[in-house]
Amino acid sequence: MRIPKAESPTDRHAALVQSLGLAIADGRLAANSIVRLDELEAQHNVSRSVVREAARVLSSKGMLASRRRFGTVVQPEDEWNLYDPQVIRWRLASSRRLEQLQALNELRGAIEPQAARLAAERASWEAGSDLVSLAARLWSAGQRGDQDEFLRLDVEFHAAVLHASGNAMFAQLQNLVAEVLTGRVEHGLMPQLPHHEALQLHVDVASSIQRGEAGAAHAAMSRIVEQFAEEVGHMWSVHHAGAAQDLPRQDLSRQAGEPDDAPQQPPSGSLPQRNS
């Protein structure tokens, strides 16, 4: 019989950070409440050093703070580092995930269309060609219903557009966009087969960037973000009707307006080339 390997201090630390982060994000540890380190030791069966290190990590994210005469205090949400990938993940895993998705998508709407516009103005021929190729592979994965491959390529596509903008600050938002796209899939808010329009829009963004058509690239990316918001908005309505938690995954896909399963091909001429 194989004896399981004992948990290391690092594992216990990571587990405690995860547990506390989720509890704070979900409101189970309310803002301005006191977190007693000795109680955490007993509850989680960990050492004081593990508890202190977990508190330090969460303090660095703005979720906890040490206050004289009070101890360790849970901070209100407006003090958190909302751009931290772990904080985004915890908020998406909370009961307020739809609200979080809306907020993140509003931020995307302010950044990604402008990034697409700049990419059309600044990207090299090679970068534009790579985006067209990536859009074609994304289309194929979507039509096959290969959700894992579609997510990987979708994250890669949006990161490539941000990088192609030539704006280093935009490029650093790729992790935020990746968390939004990943969270949508992990929490069952993504149809098994992506909408035909969504697939076409990614092709339109890539081909517009390759042709140097800044206005068209901006418009197509704006529509991608708007479509995402429409789906999240629908799920928000279902959630408040009390039905979201009871619907199976395939029903969520139909509720979001999933098209029929017939594979579709990119329209002729949808991946045009521009002269170098």
N, C-alpha and C positions, 0 to 999 in steps of 0.2 A: 504494500500500500504506500502510495506516494504521499509524503507529508507536505502540506502546503507551505510555501516559503513565508516566513513571518514578515509582517508589514514593517517596512523601514520607517525611521523618523520622517524621511522625505515624503513617503506615501501618506503617513498620518497627517503631516502638515498640509499636503495638497487636498486631502479629503476634508479637513477642517475648514480650510479656506473656501472650498466649494460649498460646504454645508452652510456656513455663515453668510457667504455671498448671496446664495439663493434665498435664504431666510430674510435678509435685508431687502433684496430686490422685490420679494413677494409681499413685504409688509408684515411678515410674521414676527420680525424684530422691528418694532415701530420706530420712527424717527424720534430722537431725544430720549429713548429708553436707555437704561444702563446695562452694559454687558459685563457680568462679573466673571473675571478670569478663573477664579477658583471653582466656580460652578461649571465652567466649560471643561476644566480638567476632569472633573468627576463624570460629567455627562458623556464625554467622548473618550474617556479613559486614555488621556494623553498627558504628557509632562507639561510643566509650566513653560519650559522653553519653546515647545511646539505651539502652545496657546499664544505666547508673546509674539512669536514670529508670524503666526496667522493674523494677529491683530495689526502687526506692523504692515503686512501686505495690504490689508483692507484699508488701513489708514492712508497708505500711499495712493489708493484709488479714491480717497475722499469719502469712504463709506463709514469709517470709524474715526474718532478723535479722542485724544486723552485730555480730560478736563480736570484741573485742580479742584479738589474737594468732592468731585463726582466720580472720577474714574474714567472708564472707557465708555463713550457715548455714541450711539448710532446717529449718523448725520442725515439731515433731510436730503432728498433727491437732488436739489439744486446745488449741493456741495459735491456730488459725485463726479468723477471723471467719466462722462457719458460717452466719450470716444474710445475708452479702453475696451479692447475686444472681449475680455472676460466680463466686464460690466454689461456690455451689449448682450452677451450670451445669457447671462443670468436674467436680465430683463425680458429677453425673449422666452425664457423658460418659465416665467412667472405667470400669474393669472391675468396680468395686464399686457400680454404679448401683442395683441392686436393694436393696442394703443401705441406700443413701442414700434411696431412695424410702420404704422402711419407716420410717426415722428421721423423715423429714419428715412422713409421714402420721400418725405417733404424735403429733407436735407439733400437726398439724391437729386431731386428735381431742381434744386438750386445749383448743383455742381455738374452733374453728368451731361446735360445738354450743352452747356458751355464748353465742357471738355471736348465733346464731339465736334463742336464748331471750331475750336482751336486746332484739333487734330487735322481737320480738313484743310486748314490754312498752313499748318506747320509740318505735318508728318511726311516722311520720306516716301518715295515710291515703294521701297521694300516694306516699310511698315504698313502701308495701305494694302499691299498684296497679301501680307500675312493676315491682316484683319479679314479680308475677303475669304481666304482659305479657312480661317477659324469659323467664320459665319457659316460656311458650307458644311463644315463638320458638325457644328451646333445644330443646323437644320437636320442633318442625317440622324444624329443621336435623338433628337426630339421626335422624329417620325418613327424611329424604332421603339420608342418608349423606354429607352435606356436612361433612367433617371439619374443614376450615379454619374454616367459619362456626361449627360447633359449639364448637370450641376457643375462638374469640373470645368467643362468648356465655357459655361456661362460666366463663372467666376474669372476664368482666364480672359474672356472677351472683354468684360467690363474693366478689368485691370489694364489690359492692353490699350483701350481707348483713353483711360486716365493718363497712362504713360505717354501716349502719342500726342497728348495735348501740349507737351513741352513745359508744363507747369509742375514743378517738383512738389508743390503743396497739394495739388490735385492728386498726384500720383500716390502720395502717402495716405490717401483716403481709401485705397484699394482694400485694406483689411476691413474697414467699416462696411463697404459694399459686399464683400465676401461673407461677412457675418449675417447681413440681411438676407442674401440669397440662400445661404445654408440654413438659417433658422426657418425660413419659409418652408423648405422641404422637410426638415426634421420635425416640424410641428404640424405636418399634414395640411398645409395651406397651398400646395402646389398640385395641379392636375397631373395625372399620370402621363397624359399626352399634352404637351404645351399647345396653346392656341396657335392656329395657323398664322394669325396676324402677328403674334409675338415673334414667331420664327422669321416671317417676312421682314419685320421691322429691324431685326438684327442684320439681315442681309442689306437692307436699305442704308443703315448706319455705315456699314463697312464699305459698300460701293460708293456712297456719297463722299466718305473720307478719301477713298482712293482717287475719285475724280476731282477732289478739291472743291466740292460743293458745300460750303460751310452752312448755308441756310437749310439745305435739305438734311444734312447730318444732325443739326440742332433739332429740327422738327421731328425726325424719326426717333431720336433718343428721348425727346420730350414725350412722345406717344408711348414708348416703352415704360417710362416711369408712371405715366397716367394710367396705363392699363393695369399695372401692378397695384396702384392705389384703388382702382375700381374693384379689383378682386378682393383686396383687403377690406374695402368698405362694405362689400357684400357679406364677407365673413363676419364683420363687426355687427351687422344687422342680425345675422343668424345667431350670433353669440348672445346678443341682448334679447332675442326671442326665446332664449333658453334651450335652443336645439343643437348648438354647435357641438357640445360634448357628447351627444348621443348619435351623431351621424357617422357612419363608417366612411373610410377614406374615399371609396369610389363615389359615394353620394356627394362628398364635398367637391369632387371634381365636376360632377354634373351640375351642382349648384353654381359653380363658377363659370358655367357655360362651355363645358368641354365639347369640342366638335366631334363629329363621327370619327370612327377609327380608320377610315380609308386613308392610306398614305397619300401625301400630296408632294408634288415635285416643285422645286423652285421654278417660277415662270421664266419662259425663255427671255434671255437678255437681262435677268435680274442680277447677274454678277458681271457687270460691264467692266471693261478695262479702259484706263485713260492713257493717253500717250505720255511717255516719260519726257 
